[in-house]
Amino acid sequence: MTDWAKVWDETYRRQPNIYGEAPSRLATELAYLLRQRTSPVRVLDLGCGYGRDSLYFAQQGFEVTALDCSPAAIAMLQERLMGSELAGRIKPIVADTLQGIPAPDGHFDAVYAYLFFCLAFTDADLTRLFAECARVLKPDGLLAGTVRSDRDPSYGKGELVEPDMFALPNSVRHFFREEYLRRKLNQAGFELRQLDCYDETVGESSFRNLLAFIAVRKTFVQG
Protein backbone atom coordinates (compact mmCIF):
# COMPACT_ATOMS: atom_id res chain seq x y z
CA MET A 1 0.00 0.00 0.00
CA THR A 2 1.33 3.42 -0.95
CA ASP A 3 2.34 5.69 1.92
CA TRP A 4 0.81 8.91 0.60
CA ALA A 5 2.22 11.00 3.44
CA LYS A 6 5.73 10.10 2.27
CA VAL A 7 4.81 10.74 -1.37
CA TRP A 8 3.60 14.25 -0.49
CA ASP A 9 6.61 14.85 1.75
CA GLU A 10 8.85 14.20 -1.23
CA THR A 11 6.67 16.36 -3.49
CA TYR A 12 6.90 19.38 -1.18
CA ARG A 13 10.65 18.93 -0.67
CA ARG A 14 11.16 18.74 -4.43
CA GLN A 15 8.70 21.53 -5.30
CA PRO A 16 8.35 23.77 -2.23
CA ASN A 17 6.37 26.37 -4.18
CA ILE A 18 4.28 23.97 -6.24
CA TYR A 19 1.03 25.89 -5.69
CA GLY A 20 2.50 29.38 -5.41
CA GLU A 21 1.65 31.98 -2.77
CA ALA A 22 -1.51 33.67 -4.04
CA PRO A 23 -4.87 32.30 -2.85
CA SER A 24 -6.99 30.29 -5.23
CA ARG A 25 -10.01 31.79 -6.95
CA LEU A 26 -12.31 29.63 -4.85
CA ALA A 27 -10.63 30.72 -1.60
CA THR A 28 -11.37 34.36 -2.40
CA GLU A 29 -14.98 33.54 -3.28
CA LEU A 30 -15.46 31.59 -0.05
CA ALA A 31 -13.87 34.37 2.01
CA TYR A 32 -16.32 36.88 0.53
CA LEU A 33 -19.24 34.77 1.76
CA LEU A 34 -17.69 34.18 5.18
CA ARG A 35 -17.00 37.86 5.80
CA GLN A 36 -20.78 38.29 5.98
CA ARG A 37 -20.96 36.00 9.00
CA THR A 38 -20.66 36.85 12.68
CA SER A 39 -17.19 36.41 14.21
CA PRO A 40 -15.49 34.21 15.11
CA VAL A 41 -15.56 32.42 11.77
CA ARG A 42 -13.89 29.02 11.84
CA VAL A 43 -12.48 27.44 8.67
CA LEU A 44 -11.05 23.95 8.15
CA ASP A 45 -8.53 23.75 5.29
CA LEU A 46 -8.42 20.08 4.25
CA GLY A 47 -5.20 19.09 2.52
CA CYS A 48 -3.76 22.51 3.32
CA GLY A 49 -0.24 21.75 2.05
CA TYR A 50 2.19 24.48 3.11
CA GLY A 51 -0.72 26.78 3.91
CA ARG A 52 -1.14 29.05 0.91
CA ASP A 53 -4.89 29.37 1.41
CA SER A 54 -4.78 28.89 5.19
CA LEU A 55 -2.65 32.03 5.45
CA TYR A 56 -5.08 33.92 3.25
CA PHE A 57 -8.05 32.89 5.38
CA ALA A 58 -6.20 33.95 8.54
CA GLN A 59 -5.46 37.33 6.94
CA GLN A 60 -9.23 37.77 6.57
CA GLY A 61 -9.57 37.40 10.35
CA PHE A 62 -10.83 33.80 10.35
CA GLU A 63 -9.77 31.09 12.80
CA VAL A 64 -8.16 28.36 10.68
CA THR A 65 -7.49 24.70 11.30
CA ALA A 66 -4.95 23.62 8.67
CA LEU A 67 -4.88 19.85 8.20
CA ASP A 68 -2.62 17.73 6.00
CA CYS A 69 -1.27 14.17 6.00
CA SER A 70 2.23 15.42 5.11
CA PRO A 71 4.49 16.25 8.07
CA ALA A 72 6.81 18.09 5.67
CA ALA A 73 3.99 20.37 4.48
CA ILE A 74 2.86 21.14 8.02
CA ALA A 75 6.46 21.86 9.04
CA MET A 76 6.70 24.35 6.15
CA LEU A 77 3.54 26.07 7.38
CA GLN A 78 4.78 26.18 10.97
CA GLU A 79 8.02 27.77 9.76
CA ARG A 80 6.04 30.43 7.91
CA LEU A 81 4.08 31.18 11.07
CA MET A 82 7.13 31.70 13.29
CA GLY A 83 7.06 35.29 14.51
CA SER A 84 3.96 36.06 12.43
CA GLU A 85 0.92 37.85 13.80
CA LEU A 86 -1.13 35.13 12.09
CA ALA A 87 0.30 32.38 14.30
CA GLY A 88 -2.55 32.70 16.78
CA ARG A 89 -5.17 32.27 14.06
CA ILE A 90 -3.88 29.06 12.45
CA LYS A 91 -3.73 25.63 14.05
CA PRO A 92 -1.62 23.26 11.89
CA ILE A 93 -2.37 19.54 12.31
CA VAL A 94 -0.89 16.39 10.77
CA ALA A 95 -3.75 13.91 10.34
CA ASP A 96 -5.17 11.21 8.10
CA THR A 97 -8.71 12.33 7.33
CA LEU A 98 -9.78 8.76 6.55
CA GLN A 99 -9.36 8.12 10.27
CA GLY A 100 -11.76 10.98 10.97
CA ILE A 101 -11.44 14.75 11.18
CA PRO A 102 -10.08 15.70 14.64
CA ALA A 103 -12.81 18.22 15.50
CA PRO A 104 -16.12 18.19 17.39
CA ASP A 105 -19.52 18.14 15.73
CA GLY A 106 -20.75 21.45 14.31
CA HIS A 107 -17.47 23.26 14.92
CA PHE A 108 -16.71 24.98 11.60
CA ASP A 109 -18.41 27.62 9.50
CA ALA A 110 -16.67 26.29 6.40
CA VAL A 111 -14.62 23.37 5.14
CA TYR A 112 -12.34 24.22 2.23
CA ALA A 113 -10.63 21.59 0.10
CA TYR A 114 -8.51 22.54 -2.92
CA LEU A 115 -7.87 19.50 -5.15
CA PHE A 116 -8.31 17.24 -2.13
CA PHE A 117 -11.29 15.00 -2.87
CA CYS A 118 -9.84 14.05 -6.27
CA LEU A 119 -6.77 12.37 -4.72
CA ALA A 120 -6.40 8.63 -3.99
CA PHE A 121 -9.88 8.25 -2.49
CA THR A 122 -12.24 5.50 -3.59
CA ASP A 123 -15.98 6.01 -3.87
CA ALA A 124 -16.38 4.50 -0.39
CA ASP A 125 -13.68 6.81 0.97
CA LEU A 126 -15.44 9.83 -0.48
CA THR A 127 -18.73 8.80 1.12
CA ARG A 128 -16.99 8.81 4.53
CA LEU A 129 -15.12 12.07 3.83
CA PHE A 130 -18.19 14.03 2.76
CA ALA A 131 -20.07 12.68 5.79
CA GLU A 132 -17.21 13.80 8.05
CA CYS A 133 -17.32 17.27 6.50
CA ALA A 134 -21.04 17.42 7.23
CA ARG A 135 -20.44 16.30 10.82
CA VAL A 136 -17.91 19.03 11.67
CA LEU A 137 -19.87 21.83 9.97
CA LYS A 138 -22.51 24.01 11.55
CA PRO A 139 -26.04 23.45 10.18
CA ASP A 140 -25.59 26.31 7.69
CA GLY A 141 -21.90 25.65 7.16
CA LEU A 142 -20.29 25.77 3.73
CA LEU A 143 -18.28 23.08 1.96
CA ALA A 144 -16.12 24.56 -0.81
CA GLY A 145 -13.81 22.53 -3.00
CA THR A 146 -12.17 22.02 -6.35
CA VAL A 147 -11.81 18.64 -8.05
CA ARG A 148 -10.46 17.35 -11.34
CA SER A 149 -13.25 16.81 -13.86
CA ASP A 150 -13.67 14.13 -16.50
CA ARG A 151 -12.77 16.88 -19.01
CA ASP A 152 -9.25 17.14 -17.57
CA PRO A 153 -6.65 16.39 -20.33
CA SER A 154 -5.09 13.71 -18.10
CA TYR A 155 -8.36 11.80 -17.74
CA GLY A 156 -7.95 8.14 -18.66
CA LYS A 157 -4.18 8.03 -18.26
CA GLY A 158 -2.84 5.23 -16.09
CA GLU A 159 -4.36 2.02 -14.75
CA LEU A 160 -8.09 1.98 -14.05
CA VAL A 161 -8.72 1.49 -10.32
CA GLU A 162 -12.47 2.03 -10.31
CA PRO A 163 -14.79 4.15 -12.46
CA ASP A 164 -13.13 7.53 -13.20
CA MET A 165 -10.14 6.72 -10.95
CA PHE A 166 -6.71 6.06 -12.46
CA ALA A 167 -3.35 5.09 -10.97
CA LEU A 168 -0.07 6.51 -12.26
CA PRO A 169 3.40 5.57 -10.92
CA ASN A 170 3.38 8.27 -8.19
CA SER A 171 -0.22 9.38 -7.99
CA VAL A 172 -3.83 8.26 -8.08
CA ARG A 173 -6.43 10.64 -9.45
CA HIS A 174 -10.17 10.45 -8.98
CA PHE A 175 -11.93 12.47 -11.67
CA PHE A 176 -15.42 13.83 -11.09
CA ARG A 177 -18.41 14.05 -13.38
CA GLU A 178 -20.86 16.79 -12.47
CA GLU A 179 -23.69 14.35 -11.79
CA TYR A 180 -21.41 12.25 -9.54
CA LEU A 181 -20.40 15.29 -7.50
CA ARG A 182 -24.02 16.35 -7.10
CA ARG A 183 -24.98 12.86 -5.94
CA LYS A 184 -22.17 12.56 -3.37
CA LEU A 185 -22.98 15.98 -1.91
CA ASN A 186 -26.68 15.21 -1.73
CA GLN A 187 -26.04 11.86 -0.02
CA ALA A 188 -24.02 13.65 2.68
CA GLY A 189 -26.74 16.21 3.33
CA PHE A 190 -25.46 19.14 1.27
CA GLU A 191 -27.31 21.45 -1.07
CA LEU A 192 -25.19 22.59 -4.01
CA ARG A 193 -25.24 26.38 -4.27
CA GLN A 194 -22.51 27.08 -6.84
CA LEU A 195 -20.77 24.98 -9.49
CA ASP A 196 -18.24 26.35 -11.98
CA CYS A 197 -15.79 24.87 -14.44
CA TYR A 198 -12.62 26.77 -15.29
CA ASP A 199 -8.86 26.60 -15.86
CA GLU A 200 -6.50 27.78 -13.14
CA THR A 201 -2.75 28.23 -12.83
CA VAL A 202 -1.31 28.30 -9.32
CA GLY A 203 2.44 28.52 -8.81
CA GLU A 204 4.13 25.80 -10.84
CA SER A 205 0.87 23.98 -11.57
CA SER A 206 -1.80 24.46 -14.22
CA PHE A 207 -5.17 22.74 -14.19
CA ARG A 208 -7.74 22.46 -16.97
CA ASN A 209 -11.50 22.23 -16.53
CA LEU A 210 -11.52 22.21 -12.73
CA LEU A 211 -14.89 21.77 -11.10
CA ALA A 212 -15.26 24.31 -8.28
CA PHE A 213 -18.24 24.05 -5.95
CA ILE A 214 -19.78 25.59 -2.86
CA ALA A 215 -22.46 23.65 -0.99
CA VAL A 216 -24.35 24.32 2.23
CA ARG A 217 -24.92 21.75 4.97
CA LYS A 218 -28.61 21.22 5.54
CA THR A 219 -28.85 17.99 7.52
CA PHE A 220 -26.67 16.02 9.88
CA VAL A 221 -25.62 12.69 8.43
CA GLN A 222 -23.90 9.97 10.40
CA GLY A 223 -20.82 8.50 8.68
C-alpha positions as MATLAB code, in Angstrom:
seq = 'MTDWAKVWDETYRRQPNIYGEAPSRLATELAYLLRQRTSPVRVLDLGCGYGRDSLYFAQQGFEVTALDCSPAAIAMLQERLMGSELAGRIKPIVADTLQGIPAPDGHFDAVYAYLFFCLAFTDADLTRLFAECARVLKPDGLLAGTVRSDRDPSYGKGELVEPDMFALPNSVRHFFREEYLRRKLNQAGFELRQLDCYDETVGESSFRNLLAFIAVRKTFVQG';
ca = [
       0.000    0.000    0.000;
       1.328    3.424   -0.947;
       2.341    5.691    1.921;
       0.813    8.914    0.602;
       2.224   10.996    3.441;
       5.732   10.101    2.271;
       4.810   10.742   -1.368;
       3.600   14.252   -0.491;
       6.606   14.851    1.755;
       8.849   14.200   -1.234;
       6.669   16.364   -3.491;
       6.900   19.383   -1.182;
      10.646   18.934   -0.668;
      11.164   18.743   -4.428;
       8.698   21.530   -5.301;
       8.348   23.770   -2.227;
       6.368   26.369   -4.185;
       4.285   23.972   -6.240;
       1.029   25.892   -5.690;
       2.497   29.381   -5.411;
       1.654   31.982   -2.769;
      -1.514   33.671   -4.036;
      -4.872   32.305   -2.854;
      -6.994   30.294   -5.228;
     -10.008   31.791   -6.952;
     -12.310   29.629   -4.853;
     -10.627   30.720   -1.605;
     -11.370   34.364   -2.402;
     -14.984   33.539   -3.282;
     -15.458   31.590   -0.047;
     -13.868   34.370    2.009;
     -16.320   36.875    0.527;
     -19.238   34.768    1.763;
     -17.693   34.176    5.183;
     -17.002   37.863    5.804;
     -20.779   38.294    5.977;
     -20.964   35.995    9.004;
     -20.662   36.853   12.684;
     -17.191   36.412   14.210;
     -15.494   34.212   15.115;
     -15.563   32.423   11.767;
     -13.886   29.019   11.835;
     -12.477   27.436    8.668;
     -11.055   23.947    8.152;
      -8.534   23.751    5.295;
      -8.423   20.076    4.253;
      -5.200   19.086    2.518;
      -3.759   22.511    3.319;
      -0.243   21.752    2.051;
       2.189   24.476    3.106;
      -0.716   26.781    3.908;
      -1.140   29.054    0.911;
      -4.892   29.373    1.409;
      -4.779   28.891    5.187;
      -2.645   32.029    5.452;
      -5.079   33.921    3.246;
      -8.053   32.886    5.385;
      -6.200   33.950    8.538;
      -5.461   37.327    6.935;
      -9.227   37.767    6.568;
      -9.573   37.403   10.346;
     -10.829   33.805   10.350;
      -9.768   31.091   12.805;
      -8.160   28.365   10.681;
      -7.486   24.704   11.302;
      -4.948   23.618    8.675;
      -4.881   19.849    8.202;
      -2.621   17.730    6.000;
      -1.266   14.171    6.003;
       2.231   15.415    5.106;
       4.492   16.246    8.069;
       6.807   18.091    5.672;
       3.990   20.373    4.481;
       2.855   21.143    8.020;
       6.461   21.859    9.037;
       6.699   24.352    6.154;
       3.537   26.070    7.379;
       4.778   26.175   10.968;
       8.020   27.774    9.758;
       6.036   30.432    7.906;
       4.082   31.184   11.070;
       7.131   31.696   13.290;
       7.059   35.292   14.508;
       3.963   36.058   12.432;
       0.922   37.851   13.803;
      -1.132   35.133   12.090;
       0.297   32.376   14.304;
      -2.553   32.699   16.782;
      -5.167   32.266   14.061;
      -3.876   29.057   12.446;
      -3.725   25.629   14.052;
      -1.617   23.257   11.887;
      -2.372   19.537   12.308;
      -0.893   16.385   10.771;
      -3.747   13.910   10.342;
      -5.166   11.209    8.100;
      -8.707   12.326    7.331;
      -9.781    8.763    6.548;
      -9.358    8.117   10.271;
     -11.758   10.983   10.972;
     -11.437   14.755   11.184;
     -10.084   15.705   14.642;
     -12.806   18.222   15.502;
     -16.120   18.187   17.391;
     -19.521   18.144   15.727;
     -20.753   21.449   14.314;
     -17.472   23.258   14.924;
     -16.711   24.980   11.598;
     -18.407   27.622    9.501;
     -16.670   26.286    6.395;
     -14.619   23.368    5.144;
     -12.336   24.221    2.226;
     -10.627   21.588    0.096;
      -8.508   22.538   -2.919;
      -7.869   19.497   -5.146;
      -8.306   17.240   -2.126;
     -11.286   15.001   -2.869;
      -9.837   14.053   -6.268;
      -6.771   12.368   -4.725;
      -6.404    8.633   -3.989;
      -9.879    8.251   -2.487;
     -12.242    5.499   -3.594;
     -15.977    6.013   -3.867;
     -16.384    4.499   -0.390;
     -13.676    6.806    0.971;
     -15.443    9.825   -0.480;
     -18.727    8.800    1.119;
     -16.987    8.814    4.527;
     -15.120   12.072    3.834;
     -18.189   14.028    2.761;
     -20.067   12.684    5.790;
     -17.208   13.804    8.053;
     -17.318   17.266    6.503;
     -21.043   17.423    7.235;
     -20.440   16.303   10.819;
     -17.909   19.027   11.671;
     -19.866   21.830    9.968;
     -22.506   24.012   11.553;
     -26.040   23.446   10.177;
     -25.592   26.307    7.695;
     -21.899   25.649    7.157;
     -20.290   25.770    3.733;
     -18.277   23.083    1.955;
     -16.116   24.559   -0.811;
     -13.810   22.525   -3.002;
     -12.172   22.021   -6.354;
     -11.807   18.642   -8.055;
     -10.461   17.349  -11.338;
     -13.246   16.810  -13.860;
     -13.669   14.134  -16.500;
     -12.768   16.881  -19.009;
      -9.247   17.140  -17.575;
      -6.654   16.388  -20.325;
      -5.086   13.707  -18.104;
      -8.357   11.802  -17.737;
      -7.954    8.143  -18.664;
      -4.180    8.032  -18.256;
      -2.843    5.227  -16.091;
      -4.358    2.021  -14.747;
      -8.092    1.981  -14.055;
      -8.717    1.491  -10.318;
     -12.475    2.034  -10.307;
     -14.795    4.153  -12.460;
     -13.132    7.531  -13.204;
     -10.143    6.717  -10.955;
      -6.706    6.060  -12.462;
      -3.350    5.086  -10.966;
      -0.067    6.512  -12.262;
       3.402    5.570  -10.915;
       3.380    8.266   -8.190;
      -0.222    9.378   -7.994;
      -3.825    8.263   -8.084;
      -6.432   10.640   -9.449;
     -10.170   10.453   -8.976;
     -11.934   12.472  -11.666;
     -15.423   13.828  -11.092;
     -18.410   14.045  -13.380;
     -20.864   16.792  -12.466;
     -23.688   14.348  -11.785;
     -21.411   12.247   -9.543;
     -20.402   15.293   -7.497;
     -24.020   16.349   -7.101;
     -24.981   12.855   -5.938;
     -22.166   12.563   -3.367;
     -22.977   15.979   -1.913;
     -26.679   15.208   -1.733;
     -26.041   11.864   -0.024;
     -24.016   13.647    2.675;
     -26.743   16.210    3.330;
     -25.458   19.138    1.274;
     -27.308   21.450   -1.067;
     -25.194   22.594   -4.005;
     -25.236   26.384   -4.274;
     -22.510   27.075   -6.837;
     -20.775   24.976   -9.489;
     -18.243   26.353  -11.975;
     -15.794   24.866  -14.441;
     -12.619   26.767  -15.288;
      -8.862   26.602  -15.857;
      -6.499   27.778  -13.140;
      -2.745   28.227  -12.830;
      -1.310   28.295   -9.317;
       2.438   28.518   -8.806;
       4.132   25.803  -10.844;
       0.867   23.980  -11.574;
      -1.796   24.463  -14.225;
      -5.169   22.735  -14.190;
      -7.743   22.462  -16.971;
     -11.498   22.234  -16.532;
     -11.519   22.212  -12.734;
     -14.888   21.767  -11.097;
     -15.264   24.314   -8.282;
     -18.237   24.046   -5.949;
     -19.776   25.592   -2.860;
     -22.460   23.655   -0.989;
     -24.354   24.317    2.230;
     -24.920   21.748    4.971;
     -28.609   21.224    5.542;
     -28.848   17.993    7.522;
     -26.674   16.019    9.882;
     -25.620   12.685    8.432;
     -23.898    9.966   10.396;
     -20.818    8.500    8.681;
];
